[in-house]
């Protein structure tokens, strides 16, 4: 059967999806233009027409994956519910025990980005935008009186660092951390950062942490 003729945008998307699949399967270093072409039954020349080098194809593939994840993040954070519920939902989705992006893809990207300026820019932008989204919803929770947090940006950074670190452990070292335990740690970190429930005693004297409104240990109002 003859292949359906695709628009330029549709063809680029098809190539990017194939590139992501090949990167996940083979790794950035090993993947070739020929692998992407073969997966789709097209010529190498067609891939090179849209992406003149492997480096540009890889960078574009990571950008595509990042935008897909960020779109889902915006959807979670845009729900009509409390800031705390939206934050919990986003963190649990992003956690390595959740349904977020293929962590193997991003660990590959972080490693290659150390020596690839184009890919480094892509991964840095994803990191910046993810932290900015978390910072914004934490600040919304503060403004709504759900909890207090003198430094939402620092809280977003600490949460992201924990999630990324756990992702490396669970992805690179099978069995090193039980997934159920990792999820417990994520929930505990969020509770601690926001000064909720049993985490109140841990917040005393720590001005960089969030505190639940009404906490007798921190509420001087």
N, C-alpha and C positions, 0 to 999 in steps of 0.2 A: 504493500500500500504506500502511496505517496505521502510524504510528511505534510502536515498542515502548515500552510505558510503563516508565519508569525510576524507581528510588527516588531520593530527594532526594540521597543521597550519589553515586549513579551520574550523576545529571544534573549535579551540581556538577563532578564529575571531567571529564565530557564538555565542559562549558563551559570549564574551565581548560585542557584540552588544545587546544581550538580557539583560546583566547586566546593561548596560547604560539605557536601556528602563525602567527596573525595578527601578533603582535608581531615575530616573526622576519622576516616578509615585508614589513611596512609600517613597523616602528619604533614605539616607544611613543607618540611625539608624534602620529603620524598615525592610529593605530588607533582605531576607534570601536566603541561597543557594537553598532552596526548591522552592522559587519564580522563580528563574532563570531556574531551572530544569523543573518546570511545564510549563513555557512559551514556552519551546522548546519540551516538551513531552519526556524528557530524565530523567534518574535517578539522584538522588543526588550524587551517587557514581561517575558518569561520570564527574560531575562538579568538585568534589573534586579530581578526578584523575588529572585534568589539573591545578587546583588551590586548594592547600591543605587546605586553610582556607578562610573564608569570607573576611578577611582583605586583603589577597593577591589578591583575585578576584576583590575587589573594587579598590585597587591601580592599578592593571593592566587595569581595565576598564577606569579609569581616564587617564592613560597613553595613551591608545588607542585613546580616544577622543581628547586628547591634540595633538597627532601626526597628526591626521586628520585635526585639525584646523591649525596647523603650516604648513602643506603641502599646504593648500589653501592660507595661508598668503604668503608663498614663491612664489606661482604662481602669486599672485597679485603684489608682489614687483619685480618680475622678468620680467615684461612686458617691451617691448621696447618703453618707453615713458619717459617723464620728471620725475625727482624725486618727484616733487610736485604732479603730477597727480597720481603717484603710492602711495604716502603717503595719499592723500585724499581718494583714493579707499580703502586702507587698513583700515583706521580709520573709514570710513563710514560702511564698512562691519563688523568690530569688534564691533561697537557701539551697544547698546541694542536695537536700532531702526533698525538695519541692519539685515543681514542674517547669522550672526555668530552662534557659538555654543549655545545650550540651556543654557541660563543663570541660570536657576534653578539648573541644574546639578552642575555648578561651585560654586554657592553660598552654596549648600550643601557640596561640597568638601572643601571649605575654612573653614566652621564651624567645620567639623569633623577633619580637618588637625591640628587644635589647640591641639588635644590630640592623634593624630595618626602620628607617625614619618614617616612611609612609605608614607602615603598620603601627608604629609607636604612636603616631598622631591619632589613628583610629581608636586604639585601645585607651589612650589618654582621654579622648573626647567622650567615650562611653563611660569611663570611670567618673569624669567630671559631671556629666549629665545625670547619672544614677545618684551620686551624692547630692546634687542640687535638688533632685526630686524628693529625696528623703528629708533633706533640710527644710524644704518648703512645707511638707506635711507636718513635721514636728513643730515648726513655727506656727502653723495654723492651729495645732492643738493647744499651744501656749496661749495664743490670742483668744481661743474659745474658752479658756479656763479649765481645760481638761487636765493639765499638769503644768508645772513650771520647768523651764529649761533655759539657763542663761547662755548656753552655747549649742544651739541645734546643729551647727555645722560640725563641731567636734564629735557630737553624738553620732551623726551620720557617718563620719569617718571611722569611728570605732566599730560600729555595726558592720560596715562594709568590709573592714579589715578582718573581722571574725568570719564573716561569710566566705570571703575569698580564701582565707586560710583553711577553713574546714573543707572547702571544695577541693583544694589541692590534696589534703590528706585522704579524703574519701575516693578521689579519682585516681591518684597516683599509688596509693598504698591500700589495696583491697583488704578489708578486715581490720585496719589500724584503729578505726573508730566505728562502733556500731552506729548505724544510721539513726536509730531511736535515741541514742545518747547525744548525737550531734544536734538533733532537733530539740532536745531538752536544753542543751547549752544555748541554742539560738533564742528559745523562749525565755530562758533565765536572763540572758543578756539584755533583751528588750525590756523585761520587767525591771531589771536593775537600772538601766539607763533612764527609764521614765519614772523611777521611784515608786513603782506600783506594788501593792500587796505586801508580801513579806520582805521586799527589798528595802524597806524604809530605813531599817537600822544601818544598812550598808551605806546609806547616803549621807549620814550625819558627818558634817565637817568636810564634805567634798563639794566645793563650790562649782566644779566643772560638770557635775552631773545634774540630771533633771530631778524634779521632785513633784510628787503628786500634790495637787492643791488640797489644802486641808490637813496635810501631814503635820501633826503637832510638833514633830522634831524640827520642822523647817519653817512652818507658817508663823511669822511674827506679826501678821496683820491684826 
